[in-house]
Amino acid sequence: MIQFLKQGLRYWHYLMVIFTFGITYPFVYLFSRSSKTYTQLNSVRRICSFLPTFFSGFIFKYEFEEEIDWNKIYIICPNHASNLDIFTMSLVAKNNFFFLGKQELLDNPVTKIFFKTIDIPINRESKISSFRAFQKTAVRIKQGMSPIIFPEGKIGEEFPPILHEFKNGPFRLAIEHQIAIIPVTIQDNWKLWWDDGKKYGCKPGISKVYIHKPIEVSGFNLKDDEILKDLVYQKVNSKLNYPPSF
């Protein structure tokens, strides 16, 4: 019975996503036509993130290590263990942002329009795709947009989850463009909705999210990308409440 209710909530959430997307679609379509209106598109995206999660019983509590100056450009790096993470990060970022996400999101009827316009799809199994995706990301950064990149590059198959090794791409970008990195620790989404929810469903509850202070990269050069990667990894891991793995 409990599992039935958990799966029911998952489908209810999908219904709320479709409903919200449906009523906001004219604005999504309008603001996705030009990069000049991506700021407005992100405002609509925040609505599309807040309403379905709120009416599904997911409440996010954000703790900031220090106040963030959202007038600046950052590379934002959260851990990733839940489909809720994109909703979470859409509500965290207060500047003009975009996601670097898996290519499969082009097949999703809701996320398709975002990943054909503001967001950048990436096939991490292809070096050419990865190279082109990070080239496009560099262009967006020069246009004043902040990329949200899940540095693990995937949701792992383990449950309870573990924090996987980070990819180097975000950290090389940060050094090349001399942009600070904001590590983000999403602490509880995996408890509420692990992965896509097909196996365990989901349940309502409070998810705590810790936003670390930006890490400045002045003084780093490209050969220091491993050092920067390890530093961000340790920051994210320091506030993580994944159970210990043996």
C-alpha positions as CSV (number, residue, x, y, z in Angstrom):
1,M,0.0,0.0,0.0
2,I,2.8,2.4,0.9
3,Q,4.6,1.7,-2.3
4,F,1.4,2.3,-4.2
5,L,1.0,5.7,-2.6
6,K,4.6,6.6,-3.3
7,Q,4.2,5.7,-7.0
8,G,0.9,7.6,-7.0
9,L,2.7,10.8,-5.7
10,R,5.2,10.4,-8.5
11,Y,2.5,10.4,-11.1
12,W,0.7,13.3,-9.4
13,H,3.9,15.3,-9.6
14,Y,4.2,14.5,-13.3
15,L,0.6,15.7,-13.7
16,M,1.4,18.9,-11.9
17,V,4.5,19.4,-14.1
18,I,2.4,19.0,-17.2
19,F,-0.4,21.2,-15.9
20,T,2.0,24.0,-15.0
21,F,4.0,23.7,-18.2
22,G,0.7,23.8,-20.1
23,I,-0.5,27.1,-18.6
24,T,2.9,28.7,-18.9
25,Y,3.8,27.4,-22.4
26,P,2.9,30.6,-24.3
27,F,5.4,32.5,-22.1
28,V,8.0,29.7,-22.4
29,Y,7.7,29.7,-26.2
30,L,7.8,33.5,-26.4
31,F,10.8,33.9,-24.1
32,S,12.7,31.0,-25.6
33,R,12.8,32.6,-29.1
34,S,15.7,34.9,-28.3
35,S,18.7,34.8,-26.0
36,K,17.7,38.4,-25.1
37,T,14.7,37.1,-23.2
38,Y,16.4,34.2,-21.4
39,T,16.2,36.1,-18.1
40,Q,12.4,36.1,-18.5
41,L,12.4,32.5,-19.5
42,N,14.2,31.6,-16.3
43,S,11.6,33.5,-14.3
44,V,8.9,31.3,-15.9
45,R,11.1,28.2,-15.3
46,R,11.2,29.1,-11.5
47,I,7.3,29.1,-11.6
48,C,7.4,25.7,-13.4
49,S,9.7,24.4,-10.7
50,F,8.0,25.8,-7.6
51,L,4.4,25.0,-8.3
52,P,4.7,21.2,-9.0
53,T,7.0,20.6,-6.1
54,F,5.0,22.6,-3.7
55,F,1.7,20.9,-4.6
56,S,3.4,17.6,-4.4
57,G,4.6,18.2,-0.9
58,F,8.2,18.9,-1.5
59,I,9.6,21.8,0.5
60,F,13.1,23.1,0.1
61,K,15.1,24.8,2.8
62,Y,18.1,26.7,1.6
63,E,21.1,27.6,3.9
64,F,23.7,29.9,2.5
65,E,27.2,29.9,3.9
66,E,27.4,33.6,3.0
67,E,25.2,36.0,0.9
68,I,25.7,35.4,-2.8
69,D,26.1,38.4,-5.2
70,W,23.8,37.2,-8.0
71,N,24.9,40.1,-10.2
72,K,28.1,38.1,-10.9
73,I,28.6,35.0,-13.1
74,Y,29.3,31.7,-11.5
75,I,29.7,28.1,-12.3
76,I,27.3,26.3,-10.0
77,C,28.2,22.7,-9.1
78,P,25.7,20.5,-7.1
79,N,25.7,16.8,-6.4
80,H,23.1,14.7,-8.3
81,A,21.0,11.8,-7.0
82,S,17.4,12.8,-7.9
83,N,15.1,14.1,-10.6
84,L,14.1,16.8,-8.1
85,D,17.6,18.3,-8.4
86,I,16.8,20.3,-11.5
87,F,13.7,21.8,-9.8
88,T,15.9,22.5,-6.7
89,M,18.6,24.3,-8.7
90,S,16.1,26.3,-10.7
91,L,15.0,27.8,-7.4
92,V,18.5,28.3,-6.0
93,A,20.0,30.4,-8.9
94,K,18.8,34.0,-8.9
95,N,20.8,35.2,-11.9
96,N,20.5,34.3,-15.6
97,F,21.4,30.6,-15.6
98,F,21.3,27.6,-17.9
99,F,21.8,23.8,-17.4
100,L,24.3,21.6,-19.0
101,G,22.4,18.3,-19.1
102,K,22.2,14.8,-20.6
103,Q,21.2,14.5,-24.2
104,E,18.2,12.4,-23.4
105,L,16.4,15.5,-22.0
106,L,15.8,16.4,-25.7
107,D,13.3,13.5,-25.8
108,N,11.3,14.8,-22.9
109,P,8.3,16.8,-24.1
110,V,8.6,19.3,-21.2
111,T,12.4,19.8,-21.1
112,K,12.8,19.6,-24.9
113,I,12.1,23.2,-25.6
114,F,14.6,24.3,-22.9
115,F,17.3,22.0,-24.2
116,K,16.8,23.3,-27.8
117,T,17.1,26.9,-26.7
118,I,18.5,28.0,-23.3
119,D,20.1,24.8,-22.0
120,I,22.9,22.7,-23.6
121,P,22.5,19.0,-24.1
122,I,25.6,16.8,-23.8
123,N,26.4,13.2,-24.6
124,R,29.2,12.4,-22.2
125,E,29.9,9.1,-24.0
126,S,31.1,11.2,-27.0
127,K,34.2,13.3,-26.7
128,I,33.1,15.4,-29.7
129,S,29.7,16.1,-28.1
130,S,31.3,17.0,-24.8
131,F,33.8,19.3,-26.6
132,R,31.0,21.1,-28.5
133,A,28.8,21.4,-25.4
134,F,31.6,23.1,-23.4
135,Q,32.3,25.3,-26.4
136,K,28.7,26.5,-26.3
137,T,28.9,26.8,-22.6
138,A,31.9,29.1,-23.0
139,V,29.9,31.3,-25.4
140,R,27.0,31.5,-22.9
141,I,29.4,32.5,-20.1
142,K,30.7,35.4,-22.3
143,Q,27.1,36.4,-22.8
144,G,26.7,36.8,-19.0
145,M,25.0,33.5,-18.1
146,S,25.8,31.1,-15.3
147,P,26.0,27.4,-16.1
148,I,24.6,24.9,-13.6
149,I,26.6,21.7,-14.1
150,F,26.3,18.4,-12.2
151,P,30.0,17.5,-12.0
152,E,29.3,13.8,-11.4
153,G,27.8,13.7,-14.9
154,K,25.2,11.1,-13.9
155,I,23.0,9.7,-11.2
156,G,24.7,6.5,-10.0
157,E,23.0,3.2,-9.7
158,E,23.8,2.8,-6.0
159,F,21.1,3.2,-3.3
160,P,21.7,4.7,-0.9
161,P,23.7,7.0,-3.3
162,I,27.4,7.8,-3.1
163,L,29.1,10.9,-4.3
164,H,30.8,9.9,-7.5
165,E,34.1,11.3,-8.9
166,F,33.7,14.7,-10.5
167,K,34.5,15.4,-14.2
168,N,37.1,18.0,-15.0
169,G,35.1,20.1,-17.5
170,P,33.5,22.6,-15.1
171,F,36.8,23.3,-13.3
172,R,38.7,23.9,-16.5
173,L,36.0,26.3,-17.6
174,A,36.2,28.2,-14.3
175,I,39.9,28.6,-14.6
176,E,39.9,29.5,-18.3
177,H,37.3,32.2,-17.7
178,Q,38.3,33.1,-14.2
179,I,34.9,32.6,-12.8
180,A,34.1,31.6,-9.2
181,I,32.5,28.2,-8.5
182,I,29.6,27.8,-6.1
183,P,29.5,24.3,-4.7
184,V,26.0,23.2,-3.7
185,T,25.1,20.2,-1.5
186,I,21.6,18.9,-2.1
187,Q,21.2,16.9,1.1
188,D,17.8,15.2,1.2
189,N,16.4,14.9,-2.3
190,W,17.5,11.3,-2.6
191,K,15.5,10.4,0.5
192,L,12.3,11.9,-1.0
193,W,12.8,10.9,-4.7
194,W,15.8,8.8,-5.6
195,D,16.8,8.9,-9.3
196,D,13.6,8.9,-11.5
197,G,11.5,7.3,-8.7
198,K,10.5,4.2,-10.8
199,K,12.0,1.8,-8.2
200,Y,11.0,3.3,-4.9
201,G,8.5,6.1,-5.8
202,C,8.6,9.3,-3.8
203,K,7.3,10.8,-0.6
204,P,6.7,14.4,0.5
205,G,9.0,16.1,2.9
206,I,11.6,18.7,3.5
207,S,14.8,18.8,1.5
208,K,17.7,20.8,2.9
209,V,20.1,22.4,0.5
210,Y,23.4,24.0,1.5
211,I,24.9,26.6,-0.7
212,H,28.6,27.1,0.0
213,K,30.4,30.4,-0.5
214,P,31.9,30.9,-3.9
215,I,35.4,29.6,-4.5
216,E,37.5,32.2,-6.3
217,V,39.9,30.8,-8.9
218,S,42.3,33.7,-9.2
219,G,45.8,32.2,-9.0
220,F,44.7,28.9,-10.5
221,N,46.0,27.9,-13.9
222,L,44.8,25.0,-16.1
223,K,47.2,22.5,-14.7
224,D,45.5,23.1,-11.3
225,D,42.1,21.8,-12.5
226,E,42.6,18.6,-10.4
227,I,43.2,20.7,-7.3
228,L,40.2,22.8,-7.9
229,K,38.1,19.7,-8.6
230,D,39.1,18.1,-5.3
231,L,38.5,21.3,-3.4
232,V,34.9,21.5,-4.7
233,Y,34.4,17.8,-4.1
234,Q,35.4,18.1,-0.5
235,K,33.1,21.1,0.0
236,V,30.1,19.3,-1.4
237,N,30.9,16.2,0.5
238,S,31.4,18.0,3.8
239,K,27.7,18.8,4.1
240,L,26.4,15.6,2.5
241,N,24.3,13.2,4.6
242,Y,24.6,10.1,2.4
243,P,24.9,7.0,4.5
244,P,28.5,5.6,4.7
245,S,29.3,3.0,2.1
246,F,31.3,-0.1,2.9
